[in-house]
Amino acid sequence: MIRRWYCVVVVAMIWILLFGWAAGLRWNTQLLPQQRLTWNASDFHVVMGAGVEDGSALRVGAIGDDGNALQAIPLEHLHAEDFSLLRYRFEGFPRTLELSLVFRSADAPDDVQDVTLPWPGDGWRSVDLHGIAAWRGDIIEFGFHEYATPQIAPPSTAFQPFRFDKAELWSSSWRGGLAAMYTSWFGETPWALMSISALGAVRQVAQAPSLTPLLAIGAIFSLLAAALILRWSRPRLLRNGAIMALALWALLDLRWLVDFSAKHELTEAVYAGKPWSEREHLVPDQDTALAAEQVRNWLATQPPVRRILVDSDSTYTLLRLIYLLLPLDVAPMQQTLGQAPNVRLPGDAMFLMYASSQWHYDAERGVLVSGAQGYAVEPVFESGDIHVYRPRGAKP
């Protein structure tokens, strides 16, 4: 009986030390936080969007004209090094929105930091702020920023009212470190634009070591400790090892299924119960899709175009625009002209600039310019951020 108790204590110590190492904790780290700062949501100011106080909470009922909501609070004499853990609690937070931590430091008051946080859901979430390089010095303001999940949720339908309850900052502790690691492992994340098997993109915060190798290491050491203390025979060790391997496999698979289900709920929140005629317009980049449609409709009224060279500040927007304009002969402008800066373009080519600041049109000289490169063109179509140019002298 005494051997069994020794075994339980040793195995518990193995897992505690392993989790502590994974969370970046030391043996002399405090068990509970020695410093805590707590704010009710009603202490925050609504900077973007609209919200009303609901007791000590804040009910956010609308976003701003730019599709963002922001709540912030000014701070005095808050040393970032003293508070390494952020805790926050929301209720009814829609799956189609993403949450970010926003803050400014006294060293760079004009430089606003915006760092993505794990989806809050309902209840408390904890994140370790050690991974944020800018979380240094004196913090003079911090808050929360909500917006449509990029490249996933259509901005026009993403927002739904939610309730912001509380926020806390803690000093380093075992309780806070393990809570942050739990959020990292089991917090919900939206789809990643990599593959259907991707469990989520790497974040600046709440990114603990992978759970799979950690469980494997813990299982191996636990089995060895139990075998030595309880004097297991080789057949019993192999049998218990197989049982533990199956149990860990089932646990990891269950975690993956839960995360997959949460991702699917986001998809259902956007598309479920809607006819196809409505779904096809519910794309995450509705502005880009509208721009592509405008360009396509205009080109339908023009003589055939041999090639369209496209540029945009965002690589994602550039690639999406090229895809949406297929089967037209479309190519990235920078890659095409960068490889042959003195290339002579055919007269029936087009330059399409969409939300692009790298290239600008010099109206006095009639030249499309980027650094030392320049092309004699004339504008032929404009609409918002869309600018289309044709080589000068080309026949319309």
N, C-alpha and C positions, 0 to 999 in steps of 0.2 A: 504493500500500500504506500509505504514511504517513497519507494522508487517512482511510483506513478505521480505522486505530488512533485517530486524533483523534476520529473519529465515535463509536467505541465508548466512549472515555473521556468525551466530552461527554454522550452518552445515559445512561451509568451515573451521572454526576453529577446529571443531571436527575432521575432516579428516586430517587437517594439523598436529595437535597434535598427532593423531594416527599414521600417517606415520612417523613423527619425532621420536616417541618412538620406532617404529619398526626398524628404521634405526640407533638407538642408538645416536640420536642427542639431544642436550640440548637447552634450551631456549636462552642461551647466545652464542651458536655456531654461527660463522660468516655466513652470508648469502652466500657470495662468498669466495673462497679460498684466503687467504692473501699471500700465497707463492705458486709459480708454477715453476716447472722445465720442460722444453720441449726439446726433442731431435728429430731431424730428423733421419730416419732410416739409412741414409748415415753416421751418426756419429758412428754407431755400427760396430764392427769388426766381420767378419764371422769366427767363431771358428770351426764349423763343417759344412760340405756341401760346396756349392758354391753359390755365389751371386755377382751381379754386380750392381753398382749404376745406378739409373734411376731418374735423377734429384736429388731431396732431399730424394727420397725413395730408397729402396733396393729391387731388384727383386731376389728372391731366386729361383735358377733354378735346384738345385741338392742337394741330401742328401749325407752324408758321407758313408763310407763302412759299418758302424754299423747301418745304417738306421736312423740316427738322423741328424737334422740341428740345429745349435745354433748360435745366434747373441748376442754379449755381449759388454758392454762398461765399462771401469774403472771409478770410481768415487772418489772424494776427499771431505772429511768433509761433508758427507750427513748423517744427524742424522735421523734415521728411525722414531723417535717419532714426528718429525716435518712434516712428509709426510705420511699420513694414507690412501691415495687414489691413485690407479694406473689406468691410462687410456691408451688405446692402440688402434691402427687402422690398419687393414689389408684390402687388397682387393684380391678377388679371392681365398680366403683360402679354400682349399678342405675340404669337410665334413669328409673325411677319415683320417684326421690328427687331433691330439690333441695338445693343446698349454699349455706350462708350463712357469711359472716365475722362473728364476734361479738367485740366488744372493749369495754373500758371505759377511760376516761381519768382522770387524777388530778384534772382540773378538775370532773368530774361522775362520781364513783365509783359512784353508785347508778343512773346512766343507762346501761343496756346497749344498745349499738348492734348492730343485726342487719341486714346488707347482703347481698343476693343476689349470688352469684358464678356465673360460667359453669360449666356442667356439667363435672365433672372427667374423666370417662371413665377411660382408662388413660394414664399418662404425665404429664409436667409441663404445667401451665397457669400463665400469668402474667397479672396484672391490675394496672393503674395505679390507685393509691389516691388520686390527686389529685382525683378526682370525688367523694370522700366528704368532706362538709363537717366532719364530726365527727372526722376523722382529723387531729387537731391536739394540740399539747401533749405531755404525757408519757402514754404508754400503759402501764397497769398490769396488763392482762390481755387475752389474745386467744385465739381458738380457732375451731372449726368446728362448725356446727350443721346437722344433716341431718334432713329431714322429707319427707313425701309431697308431691309436686309439687302446689301449690295449684290447685284447680279443674280438675285434669287426672287425677291418679291416685287411685284408691280407697285411703284410708288403711289399710284392713284387709288389703290384699294388696301394698302398695307396698314394704315393707321386705324386703331380702335382705342377708345378710352381705356385708361388703366389707372391704378392707384400706386403712388409712391409713398412708402411708409417711413422708413428710417435708413440712416447711414451711420456707420461707425468706423473709426480708425483705432487699431490696437497696436501696442508694442509687441515685439517678438515673443512667442510663447509656444509651448508644445500644443496646446489646445488650438490656437490659431493656425499653426503650421499644418497640423493634420487635417483641420477643416478645409484649408485651401487646397491640400492635395486631394481630398475627397471631391471637391468641386471640379478639379482638373480632370479626374478620372471618370466621374459620373455626371458632370454637368452636360447639358444638351447643347449641341452645336448644329448649325444649319448644314445643308449640303455643301460639299466642296466641289469646285469645278475641276476635278481630276478624274474620278471614276466612280462608279456606283458603289465600289467597295471602300471608298475613302471615308474614314470616320470623322474627318474634320481637319481644317487647316491649322497650322501651327500659330499659336498666339504669342503675343509679347508677355502676357501674364497667364497664370494658372496653367503652366505647361510643365507638369511634373514628369519624371522619368516614366518610360513606358511601363504599363502594368504587367504585361506578359512576362518579360525577363525577371521582374521583381518577384512575381509569384513563383516562378520556377526556382529562383535562388532560395527563397524562403522555404519552399517545399523540400528541396534537397537537404538543406541544413536541418530542418525539422525531422526528416526521416532519419538522418544520420544520428542526431541527438537521441531520438527515441530508441533506435536500434542499440546504441551503446548503453544507455541507462537501463532500459528494460530487457537487454540481452536477447534481442530477437534472433531467431534463426534466419538463415539465408532465404528459405522459402517464404517465411512470414514477411521479411523485409520486401521481397519482390511483390508479394501479394498486396501489401499495404501501399507500396509505391504505385502499383497499377491503379488501385482505388483512388489514391490522391490525384494521380494524373487525370483520371476521368472526371473527378470532381472539379478540378481546376479548369479543364476543357469546357465543362458544362457552364461553369461560372462565367468564363470569358465569352462564351457563345451567347449566354443570356444577356450579358452586358451589351454585346453587339446588337442583339435583337431589340433591346429596349431603346438603344440609340437610333436604330433604323426606324423603329415605330415613331419616335419623336420627329425624325426628319420627314416621314410620310405625313404626319399630322400637319406640318407646315404646307406641304403640297395640297392636302385636302382643304386647308383653310383658304387657299387661293383659288382652287379650281372646282372643288366639289359642288355639285348641284347646279352647275352653269352649263348652258348649251355650248356646242363647239363654236358657234358664231361669236360668242362672247369670250370664250377661252383663248381663241387665237390672237386676240388683241391684248390679253393679260400677260404681257412679257415684262421682264424686269427692266428692260431698257426701252421704254415706250418712246422716249424722245428720239433715240437712234432709229427705231423702226419707222417712226413718222418721217424722219429726215430721208431715209432710204426710199420711202414711198413717194415723197415729193420729187426727189431726183429722178426716180424711175418714170413717174408721170410726165415730167418735163422732157426727159429724153425720148419718150414715145412720140413727142411732137416734132423731134429734130431728125435730121438725116442720121443714118447709122454711124456709130462711133467705134473706132478700132480699139482704143484702149482708154481706160479711165484710171488715172493715178490719184490715190486717196491719201490724205494725211489728217491725223488727229492727235491731240496731246495724249490721250489715253490709248494705250495699246489694246486694251479690251474693246473700247469703242471702235478703233480702227478695224480690228478683225471682225467684229460684228457687222460693221457697215459693209465690208467686203463680202461677207457671207450673204447679207440681205440683198445685195445687188446682183448676185449670181442669177442667171448664167452669163451676165455681161462680162467682158474681159476687164477685170478689175485687179489692180496690184498696188501694194504699198509704195508710196511715192519715195520715201527715204531710201528703202532698200533698192529700188529700181534706179533712181538717179544717183544714189551714193556710189554704186558700183561703176557707173559710167557718167561722170558729171558733165561731159561734153557731148552727150548723146543728142542726136538730132531727132526730135519727135515728129511723127507723122502729122500732117495737117488736121486729120480727123481725130486727134487725141483730145483728152479733156483733163483738167486739173480740178479735183474736188477737195476743197478744204472744209472740214467740219470741226468746229470748236478747236481750231488749231492756232496756236500762237507762235509756232516755229517759223511759219511762212507768212509773209504779209505782202499786200499789194501796194506798190508805189504808183499812185495814180498819175503823178507828174511824168514819170518815165514810161509808164505802162509796162512795168516789170514786176513779176512775182519773185520776191527776194527771200533768201534764207542764208545768212552769213555771206560767203563769197559767191554763192550760186545765185543765178538770176535767169529768168526766162521771160521773153517778150510775150505778153498775153493780153487778152482783153476780157473783162467780165461779161458773162452771158446769162447768169442766173444767180439770184441771191434771195435767201429767205431765212431770217434769224441767223443762226450760226452756220448756215450753209452758204458756201461761196464756190461757184463753178466758173472756171476760166477756160478759154480756148486759145491755142497758140495764135499770135497776132498774124493776120494775113490769111488765115485759113478760111476756106469757104464755109459759110453756115449751112 
